Amino acid sequence: MTNDKAPIISVNLKKINYSIPLRSKYTFITGDSGNGKSTFISAIEQDLHTITSGYFTVLIPKGERQGYLTLDDCMHQEKAILVADEDYNYMHYKSFQSLMSKTKGLFVLVERYPFPSLSYASTDIVHFDNSKNHNLLPTYLYDIDSVKWEHVKNVIIEDSGSGLSFFKTIFQNTKTSCGKDNIRKLITSERNTLFIADALGIGSSIQAINSALIESSDRCNQLLLVDSFEALVLKSKFMNMWEHPPINCSNKEEYATQLLISIVSQNGTNY
Amino acid sequence: MMTIAFFKPESYLYSVSKLFGLIYEHEWMEDPEVRQMIRDIDNTELINPTSAFSPILGSISVDRLSGGVKGLIMIKHDEERRTYSSCMFGDNCAEWLCKLSFEVDFTLYSQHALSFSHGLEPGKSRPINCCGRDGRVFTDSREAFKHTAVYGRWGEDDD
């Protein structure tokens, strides 16, 4: 099964060109100061953008101008893309985040603040980057072939539910960090360690982890992001039964888990 | 000195995007350091106290400077508001935050992983005058970051 088509928001002005495919329910725009994040939102506010796949944008909290009084009004609009700039402090409240997870539409939020109560992937964070300073780019890896094995003496995985037994058969010296939030702390104290974490649910921690990698780059630690262990199994040649979650899926990790359980309960494990 | 707060302060500024235009004073903009901040962060040249020239946006009001540079200007000159959320500052503001830590007293409420050593070669750090949890004082930006990585409760403080 393929994902329903990801809408693309584009702003194409004389000197400003952004095109952001929204592959998930939440898209977070981040980046250095002065890189045009608020300009992008201003362009949407002034209707200087285009959007594909029949979606439409609603600015929070200015949606009332567009005929939407509150977020509640937008909750059942599957084609709504709710957009907020970083000065909308209310998005930090868990009550608002709870409403977000129930909303059928998509969200584009300009925000550096992490949202641990929402499940999102590292790939749901879009960096606006005008910098030519490439040592500032995200330092984590998605491809196991990119790992510099000559630097690896230890392996730490996110938690015991992330395939601890599996990775222990490959790396005997494997431990767990007991949660994604501990990874950033361990990166500043460990050396020559390969950290392996689930990409699908690490969104709220990834900026902290990336900053820790940059600040501690002389420690030769690396972070390898794999899709959740369940997604890894589903995608493998062993099963080859991965299905992309729908765009408005609010928890991709849970989706992969449920899919694996469903396939195994229907077909057993004799693949 | 910059004091890093790890728990929600009684009051703090989360964003200065709109506030700045209402309160800034022309004399703030005449400070050569402010001119340099605007150049460094926004790649924009201040023309006069109310307008600037950006190579991308053209002639703009100072209202349209980035949130990060407005925050830095307020840290330097607004004596009334002294506590700011880290979230208004991109990592490219780190150098100026470190400089300002030697010039004025302010509190940075740590709400995200702001890297103080942004832009430096791997393994390098910059001087900082910073007070962390339990009064610990840091003079090295990497040590200050490590402290925030250990004690930061990012994303856990609201509601």
Boltz contact constraints between the chains, C-beta under 6 A:
constraints:
  - contact:
      token1: [A, 15]
      token2: [B, 56]
      max_distance: 6.0
  - contact:
      token1: [A, 32]
      token2: [B, 90]
      max_distance: 6.0
  - contact:
      token1: [A, 32]
      token2: [B, 91]
      max_distance: 6.0
  - contact:
      token1: [A, 32]
      token2: [B, 92]
      max_distance: 6.0
  - contact:
      token1: [A, 33]
      token2: [B, 41]
      max_distance: 6.0
  - contact:
      token1: [A, 33]
      token2: [B, 66]
      max_distance: 6.0
  - contact:
      token1: [A, 33]
      token2: [B, 68]
      max_distance: 6.0
  - contact:
      token1: [A, 33]
      token2: [B, 90]
      max_distance: 6.0
  - contact:
      token1: [A, 33]
      token2: [B, 92]
      max_distance: 6.0
  - contact:
      token1: [A, 33]
      token2: [B, 93]
      max_distance: 6.0
  - contact:
      token1: [A, 34]
      token2: [B, 41]
      max_distance: 6.0
  - contact:
      token1: [A, 34]
      token2: [B, 42]
      max_distance: 6.0
  - contact:
      token1: [A, 34]
      token2: [B, 66]
      max_distance: 6.0
  - contact:
      token1: [A, 86]
      token2: [B, 15]
      max_distance: 6.0
  - contact:
      token1: [A, 87]
      token2: [B, 15]
      max_distance: 6.0
  - contact:
      token1: [A, 87]
      token2: [B, 17]
      max_distance: 6.0
  - contact:
      token1: [A, 89]
      token2: [B, 14]
      max_distance: 6.0
  - contact:
      token1: [A, 92]
      token2: [B, 158]
      max_distance: 6.0
  - contact:
      token1: [A, 93]
      token2: [B, 158]
      max_distance: 6.0
  - contact:
      token1: [A, 93]
      token2: [B, 159]
      max_distance: 6.0
  - contact:
      token1: [A, 94]
      token2: [B, 159]
      max_distance: 6.0
  - contact:
      token1: [A, 112]
      token2: [B, 87]
      max_distance: 6.0
  - contact:
      token1: [A, 112]
      token2: [B, 112]
      max_distance: 6.0
  - contact:
      token1: [A, 113]
      token2: [B, 87]
      max_distance: 6.0
  - contact:
      token1: [A, 113]
      token2: [B, 111]
      max_distance: 6.0
  - contact:
      token1: [A, 113]
      token2: [B, 112]
      max_distance: 6.0
  - contact:
      token1: [A, 114]
      token2: [B, 154]
      max_distance: 6.0
  - contact:
      token1: [A, 114]
      token2: [B, 155]
      max_distance: 6.0
  - contact:
      token1: [A, 115]
      token2: [B, 155]
      max_distance: 6.0
  - contact:
      token1: [A, 116]
      token2: [B, 155]
      max_distance: 6.0
  - contact:
      token1: [A, 133]
      token2: [B, 119]
      max_distance: 6.0
  - contact:
      token1: [A, 184]
      token2: [B, 149]
      max_distance: 6.0
  - contact:
      token1: [A, 185]
      token2: [B, 149]
      max_distance: 6.0
  - contact:
      token1: [A, 185]
      token2: [B, 150]
      max_distance: 6.0
  - contact:
      token1: [A, 188]
      token2: [B, 146]
      max_distance: 6.0
  - contact:
      token1: [A, 188]
      token2: [B, 149]
      max_distance: 6.0
  - contact:
      token1: [A, 204]
      token2: [B, 155]
      max_distance: 6.0
  - contact:
      token1: [A, 207]
      token2: [B, 113]
      max_distance: 6.0
  - contact:
      token1: [A, 208]
      token2: [B, 113]
      max_distance: 6.0
  - contact:
      token1: [A, 211]
      token2: [B, 113]
      max_distance: 6.0
  - contact:
      token1: [A, 211]
      token2: [B, 115]
      max_distance: 6.0
  - contact:
      token1: [A, 212]
      token2: [B, 149]
      max_distance: 6.0
  - contact:
      token1: [A, 214]
      token2: [B, 115]
      max_distance: 6.0
  - contact:
      token1: [A, 215]
      token2: [B, 115]
      max_distance: 6.0
  - contact:
      token1: [A, 215]
      token2: [B, 117]
      max_distance: 6.0
  - contact:
      token1: [A, 215]
      token2: [B, 142]
      max_distance: 6.0
  - contact:
      token1: [A, 215]
      token2: [B, 145]
      max_distance: 6.0
  - contact:
      token1: [A, 217]
      token2: [B, 122]
      max_distance: 6.0
  - contact:
      token1: [A, 218]
      token2: [B, 122]
      max_distance: 6.0
  - contact:
      token1: [A, 218]
      token2: [B, 123]
      max_distance: 6.0
